[in-house]
Amino acid sequence: MEVENGRRISREHVFEGSSFRVGSDPDVEVVLDDPEIAGCHIRLDWDGRTWWASDTGKGTVVRGMRIDHVEVPHDDALVELGGSRLWLRHRGAGDGAGLRDFGDLVGASSTMQSLIALLRQVARADANVLLVGESGTGKELVATELVRHGPRATKPLVVVDCAALAPSLVESELFGHRRGAFTSADRDREGAFEAADGGTVLLDEIGELPANVQPKLLRVLESGTVRRLGDNHAIPVDVRVIAATN
């Protein structure tokens, strides 16, 4: 289990048994320094197939819903209590001692283990990310898992293949347009950033964006607003950007 309290991520807590308690009381198995949680806030049980969470305190959230007693939906799942978040992972007796995974990304080498540890922290940081690697190295897989393991996992994900966009339509695809902004603009249209508001925009092959669009993209990242083509009105957007390039 990994614990995040605010922006600080602890080392993993490893347990031999199939049941443990989490809270602020020194007698529980996992003690958290969090003023928002009860002495024994939650009990977690592994039944050989899945995790079960039983709330005993002030409120626990699984997949955005407050619970009393519920099946945690999958291994490596997120449980929120007070100002802290827990990530649960079960390792059976037959698992390789050095094997680590990040969703569908699995590896046992020291390089892969270091990468997976870094990706777990990056996913939770909710920061914009640039993935650089040769074709076929798994950038799309990494991007997908960053979304799945991040705080915006249940929010919209909009994927933009920058290499496939016609240069004349790039701004419209990213930022949207107003009716009449150009010849074929017969209606208002939201762009990728508006469509992904609250979630994530994945910009694949970002290096293929025309040079004149890049400063406009930077302005969106810095200001948190977009302007549709043909409109002077700034529209607030809350979006995480994950970009990939060779």
C-alpha positions in Angstrom: 0.0 0.0 0.0 1.2 3.5 -0.8 0.0 6.5 1.2 -0.3 10.1 0.0 -0.9 12.8 2.6 -1.2 16.2 0.9 1.7 16.4 -1.6 3.9 14.0 0.4 4.0 10.4 -0.7 5.3 7.8 1.8 7.1 4.6 1.0 5.1 1.5 0.6 3.6 -0.2 3.6 3.9 -4.0 3.3 1.7 -6.4 5.3 1.8 -10.2 5.5 -1.8 -10.5 6.7 -5.1 -10.0 4.7 -6.6 -7.4 7.0 -5.5 -4.1 8.5 -6.8 -0.9 10.0 -6.0 2.7 9.1 -6.4 5.8 11.3 -4.6 8.2 13.6 -4.5 6.0 16.7 -1.1 4.5 17.4 -2.7 1.1 17.9 -3.8 0.6 14.3 -1.6 -1.0 11.7 -1.3 2.1 9.5 -1.0 5.3 11.4 -1.6 8.6 9.5 -0.7 12.0 10.6 -4.0 13.6 9.4 -6.2 15.7 11.6 -9.2 14.9 9.4 -9.3 11.2 10.2 -10.6 9.2 13.2 -8.5 7.0 15.5 -9.6 3.8 13.6 -11.0 5.3 10.4 -11.2 2.3 8.0 -10.6 -1.4 7.9 -9.3 -3.1 4.7 -9.7 -6.8 4.0 -8.4 -8.9 1.2 -10.6 -12.0 0.5 -8.3 -13.7 -2.0 -10.0 -12.0 -4.9 -10.7 -8.3 -4.1 -10.4 -5.7 -1.4 -13.2 -4.7 0.9 -13.3 -1.4 2.7 -15.3 -0.8 5.9 -15.6 2.7 7.2 -15.5 3.2 10.9 -14.9 6.9 11.1 -15.8 10.2 9.6 -16.2 9.2 6.0 -14.3 7.2 3.3 -14.5 7.7 -0.5 -14.0 5.0 -3.1 -14.2 6.0 -6.8 -15.8 9.3 -5.7 -18.5 7.8 -3.6 -18.8 7.8 0.2 -19.0 4.3 1.6 -19.8 2.3 4.7 -18.8 -1.2 3.5 -18.0 -1.8 -0.1 -16.0 -3.9 -2.5 -13.0 -1.9 -3.8 -13.4 -2.2 -7.6 -9.9 -3.4 -8.5 -6.4 -4.0 -7.3 -4.2 -0.9 -7.2 -7.3 1.0 -6.3 -7.6 4.5 -4.8 -9.3 5.0 -1.4 -9.7 8.5 0.0 -10.1 9.4 3.7 -9.7 12.7 5.3 -6.9 14.6 3.6 -5.1 11.3 2.7 -5.3 8.8 -0.2 -4.3 5.2 -0.2 -3.4 3.0 -3.1 -3.9 -0.7 -2.5 -2.0 -3.5 -4.2 -2.1 -7.2 -3.4 0.8 -9.5 -4.2 0.2 -13.3 -4.1 2.7 -15.8 -3.0 3.5 -16.8 -6.6 4.4 -13.2 -7.7 8.0 -12.4 -8.6 9.7 -10.7 -5.7 11.1 -8.0 -8.0 8.0 -7.5 -10.3 6.2 -4.2 -10.3 3.3 -3.0 -12.4 1.6 0.2 -13.3 -1.7 -1.0 -14.8 -0.8 -2.8 -18.1 2.9 -1.6 -17.8 4.8 -4.4 -16.1 8.6 -4.9 -15.5 11.1 -6.5 -13.2 14.4 -4.8 -14.2 15.8 -2.0 -12.1 15.2 0.4 -14.9 11.5 -0.5 -15.2 11.0 -0.5 -11.4 12.5 3.0 -11.2 10.3 4.1 -14.1 7.1 2.7 -12.6 7.9 4.3 -9.2 8.3 7.7 -11.0 5.1 7.2 -13.0 3.1 6.6 -9.9 4.3 9.9 -8.4 3.8 11.8 -11.6 0.2 10.4 -12.0 -0.8 11.7 -8.6 0.9 15.1 -9.0 -1.7 16.3 -11.6 1.0 18.1 -13.4 1.3 18.5 -17.2 3.5 15.8 -18.7 5.7 15.4 -21.8 6.6 11.9 -22.8 9.5 11.5 -25.2 10.5 8.2 -26.8 10.9 6.4 -30.1 7.9 4.9 -31.9 6.8 1.7 -30.4 8.3 2.3 -26.9 4.8 2.5 -25.3 4.2 6.2 -24.9 0.4 5.8 -25.5 0.3 3.0 -22.9 2.1 5.2 -20.4 -0.2 8.1 -21.1 -3.3 5.9 -20.6 -2.0 4.6 -17.3 -1.1 8.1 -16.1 -4.8 9.0 -16.6 -6.1 5.8 -15.0 -4.0 6.3 -11.9 -4.4 10.0 -11.5 -7.0 12.2 -9.8 -8.9 12.8 -13.1 -9.4 9.2 -13.9 -13.2 9.5 -14.0 -13.2 12.8 -16.0 -13.2 13.3 -19.8 -10.2 12.2 -21.8 -9.8 13.8 -25.2 -7.1 12.4 -27.5 -5.7 14.6 -30.3 -3.4 13.1 -33.0 -1.5 16.3 -34.0 0.1 14.6 -36.9 -3.2 13.8 -38.5 -4.6 17.4 -38.4 -4.7 19.6 -41.4 -2.7 22.7 -40.7 -5.6 25.0 -41.4 -7.8 23.1 -38.8 -5.4 22.7 -35.9 -6.6 25.8 -34.0 -10.2 24.8 -34.5 -9.6 21.3 -33.2 -7.7 22.4 -30.2 -9.5 25.7 -29.2 -12.8 25.5 -31.1 -14.4 28.2 -33.3 -17.4 30.5 -33.6 -19.8 30.3 -36.5 -18.4 32.2 -39.5 -14.8 32.2 -38.2 -13.9 30.6 -41.6 -15.6 29.5 -44.7 -16.9 26.1 -43.6 -17.6 27.2 -40.0 -21.4 26.9 -40.2 -21.9 26.5 -36.4 -20.2 27.1 -33.1 -17.9 24.3 -32.1 -16.0 23.5 -28.9 -12.4 22.4 -29.2 -10.5 19.6 -27.4 -9.7 21.7 -24.3 -13.3 22.7 -23.7 -14.5 19.1 -24.3 -11.9 17.8 -21.8 -12.7 20.4 -19.1 -12.1 18.9 -15.7 -10.2 16.0 -17.3 -7.2 15.4 -19.6 -6.1 16.3 -23.1 -3.6 13.8 -24.7 -1.7 15.5 -27.5 0.0 12.7 -29.5 2.9 13.8 -31.7 2.9 17.3 -30.3 6.1 18.0 -32.3 3.9 18.1 -35.4 2.0 21.2 -34.3 2.6 24.2 -36.6 5.0 26.7 -35.1 2.4 29.5 -35.1 0.1 27.3 -32.9 2.6 26.6 -30.2 2.6 30.0 -28.5 -1.2 29.8 -28.4 -1.0 26.4 -26.7 1.5 27.8 -24.2 -0.9 30.7 -23.4 -3.7 28.2 -22.7 -1.4 26.3 -20.3 -0.3 29.4 -18.5 -3.7 31.2 -18.3 -6.1 28.3 -18.0 -8.3 29.8 -20.6 -9.0 29.3 -24.3 -10.3 31.6 -27.0 -12.3 30.1 -29.9 -11.4 31.2 -33.4 -13.5 34.2 -34.2 -14.2 35.1 -30.6 -12.5 37.5 -28.1 -14.2 35.8 -25.1 -11.8 33.8 -22.9 -13.3 30.6 -21.6 -11.9 29.1 -18.4 -10.8 25.4 -18.7 -9.4 23.1 -16.1 -7.4 20.5 -18.0 -4.3 18.4 -17.5 -2.2 18.0 -20.6 -0.2 14.8 -21.4 1.9 15.3 -24.6 3.9 12.7 -26.5 6.6 13.1 -29.1 9.5 11.2 -30.7 
